[in-house]
Amino acid sequence: MEQTNKPVEGPNYGILAVLMIGAFIAFLNNTLLNIALPSIMLDLDIEAATVQWLTTGFMLVNGILIPTTAFLIEKYSVRRLFLVAMGLFTIGTLISGVAHVFPVLLTGRMLQASGSAIMMPLLMNVMLISFPIEKRGAAMGIFGLILMAAPAIGPTLSGWIIEHYDWRMLFHFVTPIAILVLLLGFFLLRDKKEKVNIQLDFLSLILSSIGFGGILYGFSSAGNKGWESPHVYLTIIIGVVSLITFIIRQAKLDRPMLNFGVFRYPMFALSSSISMVVNMAMFSGMLLLPIYVQTIRGISPFDAGLMLLPGAIVMAFMSPITGKLFDRFGGRILAIIGLTIMTVTTYMLSTLTLETTYTFLMVLHAVRMFGMSMVMMPVSTNGLNQLPTRYYPHGTAMNNTLNQVSGAIGTALLVTVMSNRTESQAVILGEEAQKNFTGQPTETALLEMKQQVMMKAMLDGINFSFFIASLIAIVALVLAFFIKRATQAEDSFEEKNRDEKVIVKLAENS
């Protein structure tokens, strides 16, 4: 029989605590690894195009597995899914910590991703069914506080570990905590779930994997290979065709693997659109700022992490406050204020110079994170609030999948914009520098000129990418004016009638 996922009378704080700790560890591991990539390249003697697979591969696995989580949440208990997810993550962390060749490290990273892909939608679904709509904002705020603590300490902790220890210590640090969380889940989680006789449609799984995987791989590869590469445009085309076929098939199935009917609810569709656009703009700060401070300004990884720390702390501190404000005022006013701040600060980052102070960057990033804290969780929660309870697993799976896709698109777009702008400016600045030379320049002078030209060209490329990101943020700001406070919709007569037919068919088959 179908699981209805009715909200419980009171939340099980024990289950929520274990799930949140597990999600925190998975999220922390992500932020720890970013600053370690240069050290991994040096130690394993690999190039940037190879090491980026630690990030791209993680996104690919998420893109393939997250769409299946709606089916998994409906079929299996929270305890079973959590133990499988945390077990995969722990095994992946152990393997990564002992890796001495890149394929072994990548294998461990993929296993971590498979666990993480299940963990986040599972926790979101439990949060949705545990709290009524009028208290959901505050609950999501606490959830955001815990998860924002990971990026608050991740970069700084990673920078300190990398400067004092081998990069494998990042995994050794996480391993005992992951094992402890796994044991806590094994002994403490005791949720009951009646047997659900539903089967996974394997053709849908294949189409979903090729569709989302192809799009993610194509856009992720664009920054290194260029848009003209067959690896890029062919995989994107194949991904789009497979995704369209997948969507058509889901509309015909009685029990779709991922129900695109969630987009019939206007506030959910709007919140998904805003979240995707914000994700694309958000990656400008996560991607371009570290490049600027480390490559152009020569700031150490530890100091780069410290620079990002106040912003992450502000975002974590604001999360529960924003949740309570959401319960009282709704998502519209919060999103408009937050996106206005985010747009202005992103534009200010497009005016960086070779002399921009460390303090200015720290403060500007913190203000930007303050604005962002008023957008992501309120907008997402408002959209999910409109869905009927039966759609919660599909809504959370859809949001997480679209976040992965939009993140890949945003990264590829901004890297391409930065690279193309850097190349064009390098030519222009090089010609101007040669004109200013009188006589025959020495080899040393030519080398210094080339370094200065490339530095200025890259700075111009980063500034232009931030400018494009600010234009993207404006799109989200315009969409935010159409947000309305969502009330939970009821299933239509046709949907209820179809569900009754599905239950009868399942009963006949069993």
N, C-alpha and C positions, 0 to 999 in steps of 0.2 A: 504494500500500500504506500501511497505517496506521503512523504514527510511534509507536514505543513509548516514547520518552523515557527510556531506561534510564540510570541513574546512570553517569557516567563514572568511570574509574579515579582520576583526579585532576582537581581543578577547574582551569579555565583562568583564572588570575588576571588576565590581560590583558583578557579579555572582561568579567569581573566589575568590574574597575576602571573601564573605560569606561562600563559600564551604571550603576554607582554614582554617577559624576560627573554623568552625565546626569540621573539621578533627583534628585540633590542640587540641581542648578540649577532643576529644575522645582519642587521643594518649597520652595526658598529664595524663588522668585518669589511663591509663595502667601503666605508670611509677610511679605514686603516690602509687599504691597499693602494689607493690613488697616488699618494705621495711616494710609495715604495717602487713604482714602476721604473724610474731611472736606475735604481740600485739593482733591480732584477735584470734589467737589460745588461748592465755591466757584469754582473756575476755569472749569468748564463750565456753571455756573449751572443745576444740576439739583438735584432734591430727593432725600431719603434713599430714598424708595420707588423712585426710578429708579437711583440709584447702586448699590443693593443687588443689582441684576442682574449686576454684575461678579462677585459671589459666587454668586448663585443660578444664573446662566447657566453658570458654571463647573461647578457641581454637576450641573446638568441634562445637560450634554454628557458628563460622567463617567458619570452614571447610564445614559445611552443607549449609550455606547461600551464601557464596561467589561464588560458581559455578552457582548459579541462577542469579547473578547480570548482566551477559551478556544479558539474556532474559529481565530482568527488565529495563535495560538501553535502549534496543531497543523498548520496548513497552510503557514506561511511560516517562513523561517529567522530566527534572532535578528538577524543583520546587517540583513536587509531591514526587519524591523519596527522596529529601533532607528533606522535612517536615516530611515524615514518619520515615526516619532514625533518624533525630534529635529528633523527638517526642518520639520514643522508647528509645533512649539514655537518654533523660531527665527523663522519667518515671522511668527507671531503676535506675538512680542516686538518685531520690527521695526515692524510696523504700529501696535502700541500706543504705541511710543515717539514716533511722529510724529503721533498722533491729536490733532486740535483740535476735534472734535465727538464726542459720546458714541457714536453708532452705529459710528463707525470704531474707537473704543476697545473697544467691546463685541465687534466682529468679531475684533479681534486677540486679545482675551481668550478667545473661543470656540476659536480656532485653537490657542492655548496649551493649553487644556483637552483638546482632541482628542489632542495629543501626550502630555500627561501621563497621560491615561487608559490609553494603551497601555504607557507606560514602566514603571509600578509593577508590574502583574501580570507583565510580561515578566521583570523583574528577580527577582521572587519565585520564578517558575517555574525560572529558571536556577539560583538558589540551592538550590532543593529537589533538583534532579537532579544538582547538582555535589557535594553533601556527603552522606555516610551519616548515618543518624538519630543515631548516638552523637556526631557532631561538629556536628550541625546547629544546636544551641543557641548554641555559640560563634560559628559563622559568622553566624547571625542577629543576634548581639550586635554584631559588627563592622558589619554592615549598619545596625543601629539607631543605632550611634554616629555614623556618617556622616550619616544622615538627621536625627538629633536636633541635629546641628550647625547645621542650617538655622534651626529656631526659636530656637536659642541666640543667633545673631547677627542674625537677620532683623528683629525689632521694634526693636532698638537701632540697627542700621544704617539702617533705614527712617526712624526718628525723626530721626536726625542729617541724613540727606539732605533730608527734608522741611523741616527748619528752615533749611537753607542753600541748597537748590537747588529747581528746579521738580520736581513729582512725576514728570515724564517721565524724569528722570534715573534713576529706579528701573529703567526698562526699558533705558535706554542703558547702564547698569551691567552688566546681564545679557547684552545682545546679543553683545558680543565673546566672552564666555566660552561662550555657546551655540554660536556659529560654530566656535570652537576644538574643542569637544566633538564637534560634527558631523563635522569634518575628521578627528579622531582615530578616530571610529567608521568612517569611510569607508576609512581606510588600514590600520587595525589589526584590525578584525573580519573573520575569515575562516572562520566556521563552515560546515560542510557539512551539507546536508539533502537526503535523497532526495525526489523529487516525491511529493506526497500528493494524490490525486485525490478531494477532498471538496468539496462545494458548500454554500454558505450558504443556509439556508432563509429566504427573504425574508419569509414570513409570520411566522416566529418573530422576525425582526428588528423588524418593524412592531409586533407585540404587545409585545415587550420594551421598545421605545422609548416606546410609549404607556403601558405599565404603570409602569415605573420612572420615566419622565419625568413622568407625571401625578402620582404620589405625591410625588415630590421637589418639583414645582412647587406642589402644593396645600399641603403642610406649610410650604414656604419662604414662601409668600404669606400664611399665617395670621397671622404677627406684625404685618403692616402692614394687611391687609384685614379681619381678624377672622374667626372661625370661621363666622359666619352668612353670609358672602359666598358667592354662587354660584360665584365664581372658585375658592374654596377647596374647598367640599364636593363640587361637581360634578367637578372634576378629580381629587380623591382617589377618588371613587366609580368614575369611568371608569378610573383607574389600577388600582384593585384588581380590577375585572372583567377588564381586559385582562391583568393579571398572572396571575390564576387560569387564564384561557384559555391563556396562554403556558405555564404549568406543566403543564397537562393535555396540551398539544401535545408538549412535550418528552418526556413519558413514553411517547408513541406513536412517536416518531421513532427510527430505528436509530442515527443519529448526531445527537443533540441539540446545539443551539447552546450551551446551558448545561445541564449535567447535574445535575438536582436529586437524583440518586441519591447524591450525596455526603452527604446528610442521613441515609442509612441507617447511617452509621458514627457511633456514639453520641458519641465524644469530639469529632469534628468538629462535630456538631450542638450539643453543649454549649458548645464554644469559641466558635462563632458567636453563640450566645445571650448568653454573657457579654460578648463584644466589643461587641455591639450595645448592651447595657445600659450598659456602661462608657462607650461613645461618647456616649450621651445625657447621662450625668452629667458627663463630661469637658468638654462644651461650656459648662457653667455657668461654669467658670473662664475659658475662652477668650473668652466673650461678656460675662459680667457684670462681671468684675473691671476690664477696660478702661473700661467705662461708669462704674463707681464712681469710679475714680481720676481720670478726665478730666472727667466731667460734674459729679460731686458735689464732688470734692476740688479740681478745677481744676489737676491736675498736667499738665505739658506732655507731648506725645507722646514726646519723647526720654527724659524721666524715667520715663514709663510703661513704655517699652521696657526701660530699665535695671532697673526693678523686677522684670520678668519674666525677666531674663537669668540670675540664679543658678539659678532653677528649671530652665531649659532646659539649663544647663551640668550640673547634677546628673543630669538625665535622660540626657544624652549620655554622661557619665562612667560611669553605672551600667549602660548598655546592654551592653557586652562582659562586665562582671562578672556581670550577671544571666544572660547567655547561658551562661557557664561553670557557674553555679549550677544552671541548668536541666538541663544535661547530667548533672550529678551527682545532684540531688535530685528532678528532675521539676517539673512546673508547679503542682501542688496547693498545696504549702506556700508557694511564692512568691506565688501568687495570693491566698491567704488573708491573708498578712501585708500584701501591697500594698494589697488592698481594704480591710483594716481601717484602715490609715493613711489611705487616700483618703477613707473614710467619715467618720472623725473630723475630719480637716482641712476637709472640705467642710461639715460641721456647724459648725465653728468660724467659717467664713466667713459663716454665717448670723447672726452676732452683731456685724456691723460697726456702727460708730457714726460720727458726724461728726468724731470726734477719734482714730479708729484710726490708729496711727502708720505711717509709711512703712516703717520697719524691720520691724514686726510683719507687715505684708502681704508683704514680700519673703521673710521667713523661712518664713511659713506656706505661701506658694505653692511655695517650694523643697521643703519637706517633702511637700507634696501631690504634686509631680512625682516625688519619690523613691519614693513609694508606687506611683504610676502606672507607673514604669519596671519594676516587678516584676510587672506584670499583662499589658500588651498583647502584647508579643512572646512571652513564655512560653506564654500561653494559646493564641494563634494558632498557634504552632509545634507545640504538643502536638496540636492538632486536625488539622493538616495531616499530621502524622507517621502518623496511622492510615490515611490514604488510600492505596490502591494507586497506583503510579506513573502509570498512565494517567489518573488523576483529578486530578493536580496542577494542570493548567491550569484545570480547572473549579473546584477548591477555591480557588485564588487569585483567580479572577474573582468567585466567589461572595462571598468575604470582602470584597473591595474594594467590590463593589456594595452589600452590606449595611452597610458602614461609611458610605457616602454616604447611604443611606436613613435609617439611625439618626441620623446627624449632623443631617440636615434635620428629622427628627421631634423630636430633642432641642432643637434651636434654636427651632423653632416652639413647642414646649411651654413652654420656659422664658421665652421672650419674651412669650407670652400670659399666663402666670402673673404675670410681673413687671408687665405693663401693667394687667391687671385688678386686681391688688392695689394698684398705685399709684393708680388711679382711685378705688377704694373708700376708701382711706386718705385721699386728698386731700379727699373730701367730709367724712369724719369730723373730720379735723384742722381743716378750714376752719370747720366749725360750732363747734368748741371754741375756736378763735382768736377768732371773732366774739363769743362769750359773754364772753371775757376783756377785751374792749374796753369802756372807760367813756367815755361821751360819743360825739361824732361824730368818727370817725377821718379824718385827712387823706388826700389822694390818695397822698402819699409813703408814709405808714404802711400804707395798703392794699396798695401795690405790694410793700413789704418783707414784709408778712404773707403775700402770695400766693407770693412767692419761697421763703420759709421753709417754708411748707406743702408746696409742690411738691417741695422738696429732701428734706424728711423723708418724704414719701409715696413718692418714688422709692427712698429708702434702705430703707424698709420693704418695698417691692416686690422689691428686689434680695435682701434678707435672706430673704424668704419663698421666692424662687426657689432660693436656695442650700439652704434647708431641704428643698425638694422634691427637689433633686438628691442630697442626702444619703440620702433615702429610696430613691431609685433605685439608689444605690450599694449599699445594704443588700441589695437583690435580687440583685445580682451577687455579693456576698459569700456569700450563702446557696448560690447555684449553684456557687460555687468548691469547696465541700466535697464535691461529687460528682465532681471531676476525678480521673482515674486516669492513670498513665503509659501513653501510647499505644504500641502496637507496630503495625507496618505490616500491614494486612490483605491477604489474597490475594483475587484475583478469584474470584467464585463460578463454579460450573460453567455456570450459565445465562448469565452475562456472557461467559465465554470462548466458549461456543457461539454466542452472538449476534454476537460480534466476528468469528468465522470466517465466518458468513453474510454479514456486511457486506463483508468483504474479498473474498469470492467474487463478490458482486454488483458491487463496484467494478471488479474485474478483468474481469467480463463487459461492463460498460458502456464500459470503456476499450479 
